[in-house]
Amino acid sequence: MIPRVRRITALCALAAALTACGTASGDRPAPAASPSSPASPSSTRPPVLAPGPGGLTPVFEHGPRDRGKTVALTFDADMTADQGPRAASGEHFDNPALIGALRALKVPATVFMTGRWADQYPAEARDLGHDPRFEVANHSWSHYAFTADCYGLPTVDAGRMREDVQRAYTSLRAAGVPHPMPYFRFPGGCYDQRALRALNGLGVTAVQWDVVSGDAFATDADAVVKQVLDGVKPGSVVVMHCTRSAAPTTERVVRTVVPELRTRGYRFVKVSELIGQAGTAR
């Protein structure tokens, strides 16, 4: 979940209820590490960062700035407690047109999916999980905050943080995502040392971002486009959303941003490639 744009140059405020992706299909991606046990880079596992002192969960914000013009587009697939009934009543928390645009533009992307969303949209989750253009990672099950005072989100108790992450992986696999990635994005992007310690030993890398798109609840696509283009640097991670309900401009933003960044010499990659670069940086 990420901030909404208030004006082109303004700081963004994170919103509490953000949601998710549309359909995709394709071949099975490369095997991923088991997120319930420590993971490390290898020929058969996606790259992760080494734990910090005392096994502290590592945090990744962007790739190396000196490895060429690469940029990763990431999309949060949120589902909060009140949105299940809203989805059941007909509100749309998917965005097939956005996913179609990414596929038509041949843009790889990383989707951080909540377990609630996978439970609500198992067919979409399965399709994304089997499309090699995408990688699916963990955004918690409940979309409750892992710290206090996180943009109005309810909070998950410290003793249940680990369980919430593991439950999300269970939901992703139950929906048919064969190899969810060992990457975790904190709801709201909010974390502290207690939260990082709570996830010790899960083998996940916490993935943040360095470019806030501001697409959440935005109605001015041009403002979002400017914010992204002004913020991207080599190795950047851009946080966006793929939901018709809470981020209605994102497809238009992607269709403008992608060709412009390519004109500027950027190559689109998944988060895993940037983490791999960071892990081998000297």
Phi, psi and omega per residue, in radians:
M1 nan 2.507 -3.012
I2 -2.517 3.014 -3.074
P3 -1.227 2.678 3.021
R4 -1.667 2.712 3.116
V5 -1.417 2.293 3.021
R6 -1.769 -0.596 2.977
R7 -2.762 2.976 -2.971
I8 -1.013 -0.742 -3.051
T9 -1.818 0.115 -3.062
A10 -1.403 2.795 2.949
L11 -1.234 2.623 -3.094
C12 -1.733 2.589 3.087
A13 -1.946 2.231 -3.138
L14 -1.176 2.499 3.119
A15 -1.786 2.721 -3.013
A16 -1.537 -0.328 -3.043
A17 -2.260 1.665 -3.118
L18 -2.153 2.722 -3.065
T19 -2.495 -2.639 -2.253
A20 -2.260 -2.837 -2.841
C21 -1.835 3.031 3.105
G22 -1.857 -2.706 -3.030
T23 -1.640 2.690 3.040
A24 -2.700 2.799 3.102
S25 -2.606 2.824 3.137
G26 2.807 -2.791 -3.089
D27 -1.489 2.908 -3.115
R28 -1.295 2.313 3.139
P29 -1.360 3.059 3.140
A30 -1.119 2.626 -3.129
P31 -1.026 2.566 3.124
A32 -1.984 2.829 3.096
A33 -1.209 2.624 3.034
S34 -1.207 2.144 -3.097
P35 -1.354 -0.060 -3.140
S36 -1.650 0.025 3.096
S37 -2.439 2.756 -3.104
P38 -0.961 2.425 -3.118
A39 -2.134 2.681 3.094
S40 -2.581 2.715 -3.137
P41 -1.045 2.434 3.055
S42 -2.802 -3.136 -3.114
S43 -1.234 -0.305 -3.085
T44 -1.997 -0.034 -3.107
R45 -2.124 2.583 3.043
P46 -1.169 2.655 -3.106
P47 -1.223 2.549 3.010
V48 -2.350 2.817 3.050
L49 -1.449 2.640 3.101
A50 -1.186 2.513 3.083
P51 -1.052 2.718 3.085
G52 -1.440 -2.967 3.127
P53 -0.961 2.350 -3.127
G54 1.235 0.309 -3.129
G55 1.387 0.261 -3.075
L56 -1.041 2.374 3.138
T57 -0.995 2.202 -3.123
P58 -1.333 2.704 -3.135
V59 -2.131 2.300 3.137
F60 -2.027 2.272 -3.135
E61 -2.016 -0.611 3.113
H62 -2.832 2.837 3.116
G63 -1.452 3.131 3.115
P64 -1.050 2.518 -3.141
R65 -1.472 -0.180 -3.018
D66 -2.004 0.396 -3.135
R67 -1.944 0.464 -3.120
G68 1.680 2.978 -3.083
K69 -1.489 1.457 3.060
T70 -1.958 2.610 3.101
V71 -2.587 2.435 3.134
A72 -1.936 2.147 2.987
L73 -1.567 2.219 3.112
T74 -2.119 2.581 -3.063
F75 -2.305 2.125 3.126
D76 -1.489 2.257 3.098
A77 -1.859 1.441 -3.043
D78 -1.511 2.692 2.979
M79 -2.677 1.969 -3.133
T80 -1.682 3.026 -2.979
A81 -1.030 -0.620 -3.059
D82 -1.486 -0.138 -2.999
Q83 -1.512 -0.312 3.049
G84 -1.029 -0.943 3.084
P85 -1.058 -0.610 3.124
R86 -1.164 -0.693 3.087
A87 -1.138 -0.710 3.140
A88 -1.104 -0.475 -3.126
S89 -1.566 0.020 3.014
G90 2.037 -0.078 3.096
E91 -1.244 2.438 -3.034
H92 -1.682 2.067 3.067
F93 -1.961 0.434 3.022
D94 -2.148 2.976 3.124
N95 -2.615 1.300 -3.130
P96 -1.013 -0.572 -3.127
A97 -1.139 -0.662 3.102
L98 -1.135 -0.808 3.125
I99 -1.091 -0.693 3.084
G100 -1.085 -0.657 3.108
A101 -1.139 -0.755 3.114
L102 -1.066 -0.706 3.130
R103 -1.207 -0.735 3.140
A104 -1.131 -0.621 3.137
L105 -1.473 -0.061 -3.140
K106 1.010 0.890 -3.131
V107 -1.909 2.044 3.008
P108 -1.240 2.683 -3.110
A109 -2.719 2.795 3.083
T110 -1.997 2.231 -3.120
V111 -1.904 2.120 3.068
F112 -1.682 1.903 -2.920
M113 -1.956 2.314 3.026
T114 -1.375 2.674 3.066
G115 -1.094 -0.641 3.096
R116 -1.014 -0.732 -3.119
W117 -1.183 -0.726 3.099
A118 -1.081 -0.656 3.087
D119 -1.132 -0.648 -3.097
Q120 -1.348 -0.653 -3.048
Y121 -2.203 1.102 -3.058
P122 -1.107 -0.615 -3.137
A123 -1.138 -0.753 3.115
E124 -1.144 -0.724 3.113
A125 -1.072 -0.765 3.139
R126 -1.104 -0.761 -3.133
D127 -1.082 -0.751 3.101
L128 -1.123 -0.711 -3.119
G129 -1.164 -0.388 -3.135
H130 -1.759 -0.038 3.133
D131 -1.609 2.059 -3.073
P132 -1.160 -0.203 3.095
R133 -1.306 -0.327 -3.081
F134 -2.064 2.678 2.892
E135 -2.186 2.424 -3.073
V136 -1.859 2.218 -3.122
A137 -2.178 -3.127 -2.930
N138 -1.705 2.299 3.093
H139 -2.176 0.461 -3.092
S140 1.459 2.902 3.047
W141 -1.535 -0.806 -2.957
S142 -1.555 -0.347 -2.936
H143 1.036 0.504 2.949
Y144 -1.467 2.634 -3.103
A145 -1.292 2.607 3.115
F146 -1.704 0.106 2.996
T147 -2.431 2.900 3.027
A148 -1.346 2.773 3.036
D149 0.961 0.948 -3.140
C150 -1.982 1.386 3.043
Y151 0.970 0.570 3.074
G152 1.425 0.029 3.112
L153 -1.209 2.520 2.931
P154 -1.051 2.760 -3.106
T155 -1.940 2.604 3.044
V156 -1.703 2.391 3.136
D157 -1.069 2.563 -3.124
A158 -0.969 -0.651 -3.111
G159 -1.240 -0.184 -3.115
R160 -2.011 0.061 -3.125
M161 -1.069 -0.828 -3.134
R162 -1.055 -0.790 3.138
E163 -1.059 -0.657 -3.115
D164 -1.127 -0.701 3.107
V165 -1.189 -0.781 3.140
Q166 -1.122 -0.654 3.125
R167 -1.132 -0.613 3.088
A168 -1.096 -0.770 3.096
Y169 -1.058 -0.660 3.094
T170 -1.082 -0.754 3.131
S171 -1.145 -0.722 3.133
L172 -1.056 -0.800 -3.134
R173 -1.186 -0.677 3.128
A174 -1.106 -0.558 3.116
A175 -1.317 -0.264 3.114
G176 1.922 0.179 3.031
V177 -1.345 1.933 -2.962
P178 -1.278 -0.585 -3.056
H179 -2.441 1.255 3.071
P180 -1.048 2.464 -3.027
M181 -1.328 2.701 3.141
P182 -1.458 0.827 3.125
Y183 -2.145 2.477 -3.079
F184 -2.314 2.301 3.043
R185 -1.954 2.156 3.126
F186 -1.161 2.354 3.038
P187 -0.953 2.309 -3.095
G188 1.254 -0.047 -3.050
G189 1.232 0.259 -3.042
C190 -1.666 2.188 3.082
Y191 -2.684 2.824 3.034
D192 -2.516 -3.073 -3.090
Q193 -1.093 -0.621 3.112
R194 -1.092 -0.748 3.133
A195 -1.144 -0.732 3.119
L196 -1.111 -0.697 3.114
R197 -1.153 -0.618 -3.107
A198 -1.076 -0.466 -3.095
L199 -1.722 0.088 3.099
N200 -0.915 2.411 3.045
G201 1.498 -0.128 3.104
L202 -1.352 -0.276 3.134
G203 1.397 0.270 -3.125
V204 -1.707 2.655 2.926
T205 -1.819 2.218 3.079
A206 -1.336 2.225 -3.060
V207 -1.966 2.057 3.047
Q208 -1.765 -2.386 -3.116
W209 -2.904 2.890 3.009
D210 -2.127 -0.060 3.084
V211 -2.253 2.028 3.055
V212 -1.604 2.067 -3.120
S213 -1.276 -0.575 -3.057
G214 1.295 0.404 -3.089
D215 -1.350 -0.273 -3.082
A216 -1.132 2.059 3.128
F217 1.133 0.151 -3.129
A218 -1.266 2.531 3.060
T219 -2.010 -0.153 -3.134
D220 -1.858 1.656 -3.102
A221 -1.081 -0.626 -3.118
D222 -1.105 -0.650 3.105
A223 -1.138 -0.707 3.108
V224 -1.145 -0.769 3.107
V225 -0.978 -0.830 -3.119
K226 -1.086 -0.722 -3.131
Q227 -1.086 -0.724 3.122
V228 -1.173 -0.883 -3.083
L229 -1.107 -0.617 3.105
D230 -1.228 -0.454 -3.032
G231 -1.639 -0.431 -3.003
V232 -1.200 2.335 3.014
K233 -2.291 2.908 3.058
P234 -0.934 2.279 3.140
G235 1.504 0.095 -3.053
S236 -1.183 2.626 2.949
V237 -1.995 2.087 -3.136
V238 -1.775 2.276 3.110
V239 -1.785 2.218 -3.137
M240 -2.426 -3.018 3.124
H241 -2.370 2.773 3.113
C242 -2.272 1.204 3.119
T243 -2.429 2.344 3.110
R244 -1.217 -0.532 -3.036
S245 -1.318 -0.807 -2.982
A246 -1.883 -0.140 3.105
A247 -2.511 1.242 -2.977
P248 -1.281 -0.251 -3.081
T249 -1.684 -0.066 -2.903
T250 -1.111 -0.668 3.120
E251 -1.055 -0.798 3.116
R252 -1.079 -0.670 3.113
V253 -1.074 -0.830 -3.127
V254 -1.066 -0.742 -3.104
R255 -1.162 -0.367 3.075
T256 -1.620 -0.761 -3.044
V257 -1.187 -0.738 -3.030
V258 -1.054 -0.942 -3.140
P259 -1.125 -0.575 3.136
E260 -1.179 -0.765 3.112
L261 -1.152 -0.620 3.063
R262 -1.126 -0.671 3.070
T263 -1.060 -0.583 3.128
R264 -1.424 0.024 3.069
G265 1.662 0.199 -3.111
Y266 -1.493 2.574 3.057
R267 -2.023 2.313 -3.108
F268 -1.529 2.349 -3.105
V269 -2.391 2.920 3.004
K270 -1.461 2.847 3.105
V271 -1.003 -0.646 -3.103
S272 -1.014 -0.626 3.128
E273 -1.190 -0.705 3.113
L274 -1.151 -0.697 3.103
I275 -1.142 -0.662 3.070
G276 -1.070 -0.730 3.085
Q277 -1.105 -0.739 -3.129
A278 -1.123 -0.644 -3.123
G279 -1.231 -0.361 -3.141
T280 -1.875 0.065 -3.130
A281 -1.154 2.505 3.139
R282 -2.000 nan nan
